Amino acid sequence: MVAPPPEQLVSDIGELVSLPEACIRINEMVDDASCSAEDIGKVISSDPALTVRILKIANSPFYGLSTEVDTVSRAITVLGTVQLRDLILASSACKAFEGIPNELISMDDFWYHSIFCAITARKLANSCMLGRGEALFVAGLLHDVGQLVIFNKRPVDAKKVLLRSKVTHNESALHLIEQEIIGFDHTEVGAALTRQWKLPPFLQECVGFHHAPSKATIFPQEAAIVHIAQAITNLAGKHSLEGDDSGAIDESTWKIAGLSKAVIEETIADVEAEIPEVQAMFST
């Protein structure tokens, strides 16, 4: 059986973009009741570079912990295994795409957009008392990774998509233009990549349905939050609160998310203040 185009695309890029073995193992262990926090700590500690990144993140102003986190075991105690897994996924994914060849867009701009969306999703999750702030942060950070795969594997088509989107002046229609030109869009490619990486189903749905949250079957509220977060991110990029993206959000999506449009202006101001902290947190 021939793999669907998105699956083929992420399969072809596998050698170039992959998660470290420790990250994959930790992801599996967190959901395994037979694995203890001590077991997980040993796997993290076996990867010195990962250990350094996690301790840097745990001690960043973004988390504002009252005491220094100087060991992996302390990080697990303070943050918990699930939240720590989410941070490991986030930092590892950023590192994985660090060296991917791309001549179509600025990677600084791409990650600025992704980080803005990540912080926004975290804030929105906290606003509606969902209690999954760190997981939504990761979902926001990874929501557009499918674009990077397309840029690398289908550069000619990707250039056509970007040129047409500039003509329409509508970033929110980018996935529709991808469907017309390529036959699939970055959400399908991103979802295929999360499946290949065996990331939690929660992340698979948020990445795969962030442009169509009503299609999410297991985590519609989370997908709706990422949808709203990316719309707010696009809106902030236009330096206007009157852009099309917030208006393009269907009222049912606000209802699914448990939010209202009143969060937009306050969220943009708060996120812009936190961007430097998070950029520093993920820098090497």
TIRORO-742157 format. One record per residue (C-alpha): residue in one letter; z, y, x; residue number from 1. Coordinates in steps of 0.05 Angstrom, whole numbers, plus 32768, in hexadecimal, padded with zeros to 4 digits. Layout:
N
> a,Z,Y,X,NUM
...
END
This chain:
284
> m,8000,8000,8000,1
> v,7FED,8045,801B,2
> a,8028,8075,801F,3
> p,8024,80B5,7FF4,4
> p,800C,80F2,801C,5
> p,8052,8112,8023,6
> e,806F,80D0,803B,7
> q,8036,80C7,806D,8
> l,8040,810E,8086,9
> v,808A,8104,8097,10
> s,807B,80BF,80B4,11
> d,8048,80DE,80E3,12
> i,8079,8113,80FA,13
> g,80B2,80E1,8105,14
> e,80AC,80E0,8151,15
> l,80AE,812B,8155,16
> v,80E5,813A,8123,17
> s,8120,810A,811C,18
> l,816B,810B,8114,19
> p,8197,80F2,814D,20
> e,81B2,80AC,8146,21
> a,81FA,80C6,8141,22
> c,81E7,80F2,8105,23
> i,81C5,80B8,80E1,24
> r,8201,808B,80EE,25
> i,8233,80BF,80D6,26
> n,820B,80CB,8097,27
> e,8210,8080,8087,28
> m,8259,807A,809A,29
> v,8271,80B2,806D,30
> d,825A,808B,8030,31
> d,8276,8049,804A,32
> a,82BD,803D,8031,33
> s,82CA,800D,806A,34
> c,82C0,8044,809F,35
> s,82FD,806E,80AF,36
> a,8301,80B7,80C6,37
> e,8312,809C,810B,38
> d,82D3,8072,810C,39
> i,82A9,80AF,80FA,40
> g,82CD,80D8,812F,41
> k,82BA,80A6,8165,42
> v,8270,80AA,8153,43
> i,8271,80F6,8154,44
> s,8295,80F6,8197,45
> s,8261,80C6,81B4,46
> d,822E,80FF,81B0,47
> p,8247,8139,81DD,48
> a,8213,816B,81C5,49
> l,8223,815C,817C,50
> t,826E,8163,818A,51
> v,8264,81A7,81AA,52
> r,823B,81BF,816E,53
> i,826D,81A7,813B,54
> l,82A8,81C7,815E,55
> k,8281,8208,8164,56
> i,8272,8207,811A,57
> a,82B9,81F5,8106,58
> n,82D4,822F,812F,59
> s,82A2,8262,8116,60
> p,82B8,829F,80EE,61
> f,828F,8283,80B4,62
> y,82C6,8251,80A6,63
> g,8300,827E,80B9,64
> l,8330,8246,80CA,65
> s,8376,825D,80DD,66
> t,837C,822D,8118,67
> e,834D,821A,8150,68
> v,8327,81D9,8146,69
> d,8324,81BC,818D,70
> t,8318,8172,8180,71
> v,82EC,8148,8153,72
> s,8328,8128,8132,73
> r,8343,816D,8121,74
> a,82FF,8181,8104,75
> i,8301,8143,80D7,76
> t,8348,8153,80C1,77
> v,8339,819C,80B1,78
> l,82F3,8195,8093,79
> g,82F3,814D,8079,80
> t,82BE,8118,8086,81
> v,828E,812D,804F,82
> q,828D,8176,8062,83
> l,8287,8164,80AB,84
> r,824D,8136,809B,85
> d,822A,816F,8077,86
> l,8233,819D,80B4,87
> i,8219,8167,80E3,88
> l,81DB,815F,80B7,89
> a,81D0,81AA,80B7,90
> s,81D7,81B4,8102,91
> s,81AF,8175,8112,92
> a,8176,8188,80E4,93
> c,8172,81CD,8105,94
> k,8170,81AD,814A,95
> a,813C,8179,8134,96
> f,810A,81B0,8121,97
> e,8118,81DB,815E,98
> g,80DC,81C4,8186,99
> i,80AA,81B7,814F,100
> p,8067,81D7,8161,101
> n,8055,820D,812F,102
> e,8026,8248,8135,103
> l,8024,8260,80ED,104
> i,8068,8281,80E2,105
> s,80A2,829D,8108,106
> m,80D8,8267,810E,107
> d,810C,829F,8112,108
> d,80F4,82B8,80CE,109
> f,80F3,8271,80B2,110
> w,813B,8262,80C6,111
> y,8153,82A7,80B0,112
> h,8137,8297,806B,113
> s,8156,8252,806D,114
> i,819A,826B,8083,115
> f,8199,82A2,804E,116
> c,818A,826E,8019,117
> a,81C0,8240,8035,118
> i,81F7,8275,8032,119
> t,81DF,828A,7FED,120
> a,81E1,8243,7FD2,121
> r,8227,823B,7FEE,122
> k,823E,827B,7FCC,123
> l,821E,8269,7F8A,124
> a,823F,8224,7F8C,125
> n,8282,8245,7F96,126
> s,8273,8278,7F5F,127
> c,8269,8243,7F2B,128
> m,82A4,821A,7F45,129
> l,8277,81DE,7F56,130
> g,82A1,81CE,7F93,131
> r,8267,81B7,7FBF,132
> g,825D,81F5,7FE9,133
> e,824F,81D4,802B,134
> a,821F,81A1,800D,135
> l,81FA,81DA,7FEA,136
> f,81F8,81FF,802C,137
> v,81D3,81C4,804C,138
> a,81A4,81BF,8010,139
> g,8193,8208,8016,140
> l,8189,8202,8061,141
> l,8159,81C8,8059,142
> h,8135,81DC,8019,143
> d,80F4,81F0,803C,144
> v,80F1,81BE,8075,145
> g,80B4,81A0,8055,146
> q,808F,81E0,8067,147
> l,809B,81D4,80B1,148
> v,807D,818E,80AB,149
> i,8040,81A9,8087,150
> f,8038,81E1,80BB,151
> n,8038,81AE,80F2,152
> k,800F,8176,80D3,153
> r,7FDF,819D,80A6,154
> p,7FD8,81E1,80C9,155
> v,7F93,81F2,80AE,156
> d,7FA9,81E7,8066,157
> a,7FEB,820A,8073,158
> k,7FC6,8247,808C,159
> k,7F9C,8249,804D,160
> v,7FDC,8245,8023,161
> l,7FFD,827E,8049,162
> l,7FBF,82AA,8044,163
> r,7FB9,82A0,7FF9,164
> s,8004,82AD,7FEE,165
> k,7FFD,82EF,8013,166
> v,7FC4,8302,7FE4,167
> t,7FEE,82F1,7FA6,168
> h,802D,8312,7FC3,169
> n,8057,82DC,7FA2,170
> e,8081,82B0,7FCF,171
> s,809C,828A,7F93,172
> a,8056,826F,7F86,173
> l,804E,8252,7FCB,174
> h,805B,820A,7FB4,175
> l,8026,8212,7F7D,176
> i,7FF3,8229,7FB0,177
> e,8005,81EE,7FDC,178
> q,7FF8,81BF,7FA2,179
> e,7FB3,81DE,7F96,180
> i,7F9D,81DD,7FDF,181
> i,7FC1,81A0,7FFC,182
> g,7FCD,8176,7FBE,183
> f,8019,8176,7FC6,184
> d,804E,81A8,7FDA,185
> h,8086,81B3,800C,186
> t,80BB,819B,7FDB,187
> e,809B,8156,7FD9,188
> v,8095,8154,8024,189
> g,80DD,816B,802D,190
> a,80F5,8136,7FFD,191
> a,80CE,8101,8022,192
> l,80EE,8118,8063,193
> t,8134,8114,8046,194
> r,8126,80CE,802D,195
> q,810C,80BA,8072,196
> w,814B,80D6,8091,197
> k,8174,80B2,805C,198
> l,8199,80F1,8049,199
> p,81C6,80F0,800B,200
> p,81A1,80EE,7FC7,201
> f,81C1,8131,7FB8,202
> l,8199,8151,7FF1,203
> q,815A,812B,7FDF,204
> e,815B,8149,7F98,205
> c,816D,818F,7FAE,206
> v,8134,8191,7FE1,207
> g,8103,816D,7FB4,208
> f,8110,8195,7F74,209
> h,8124,81DB,7F8C,210
> h,80E6,81F6,7F69,211
> a,80EF,81CB,7F2C,212
> p,813A,81BE,7F22,213
> s,8131,81A5,7EDB,214
> k,810E,8167,7EF8,215
> a,814C,8153,7F20,216
> t,816A,8116,7EFF,217
> i,81AD,810E,7F23,218
> f,81BE,8153,7F3F,219
> p,819D,8187,7F12,220
> q,81D5,81BB,7F1B,221
> e,81D1,81B8,7F67,222
> a,8184,81BB,7F65,223
> a,8189,81F7,7F36,224
> i,81B8,821A,7F66,225
> v,8188,8210,7FA1,226
> h,814F,8229,7F74,227
> i,8175,8268,7F64,228
> a,818B,8270,7FAD,229
> q,8144,826E,7FC7,230
> a,812E,829F,7F92,231
> i,8166,82CF,7FA5,232
> t,8152,82C6,7FEE,233
> n,810A,82D9,7FE0,234
> l,8123,8314,7FB7,235
> a,814F,832C,7FF0,236
> g,8113,8328,801F,237
> k,80F0,835B,7FF3,238
> h,812B,838A,7FF8,239
> s,8129,8393,7FAD,240
> l,8151,837A,7F73,241
> e,8116,8383,7F45,242
> g,80E7,834F,7F63,243
> d,80C5,8317,7F3D,244
> d,80EE,82DD,7F59,245
> s,812E,82E8,7F32,246
> g,8107,82F3,7EF2,247
> a,80DF,82B4,7F00,248
> i,811F,828B,7EF9,249
> d,811F,826B,7EB5,250
> e,815D,8279,7E8B,251
> s,8168,822E,7E85,252
> t,816F,822A,7ED1,253
> w,81A7,825E,7ED0,254
> k,81C8,8234,7E9A,255
> i,81C1,81F3,7EC1,256
> a,81DE,8215,7EFF,257
> g,8218,8233,7ED8,258
> l,8207,8279,7EF1,259
> s,81ED,82BB,7ED8,260
> k,81C0,82F1,7EF6,261
> a,81FD,831B,7F02,262
> v,8208,82F5,7F43,263
> i,81C8,830E,7F63,264
> e,81D9,8353,7F7E,265
> e,821F,8340,7F97,266
> t,8206,8300,7FB8,267
> i,81CF,8323,7FDF,268
> a,8200,8355,7FFC,269
> d,8233,831F,800F,270
> v,81FE,82F2,802F,271
> e,81DF,8328,8059,272
> a,8224,8335,8077,273
> e,822D,82EC,808A,274
> i,81E8,82DE,80A7,275
> p,81FB,82F1,80F0,276
> e,8237,82C2,80EF,277
> v,820F,8287,80D7,278
> q,81D6,8294,8107,279
> a,8208,8294,8140,280
> m,8228,8255,8125,281
> f,81E7,822E,812B,282
> s,81CE,824C,816C,283
> t,81D1,8220,81A9,284
END
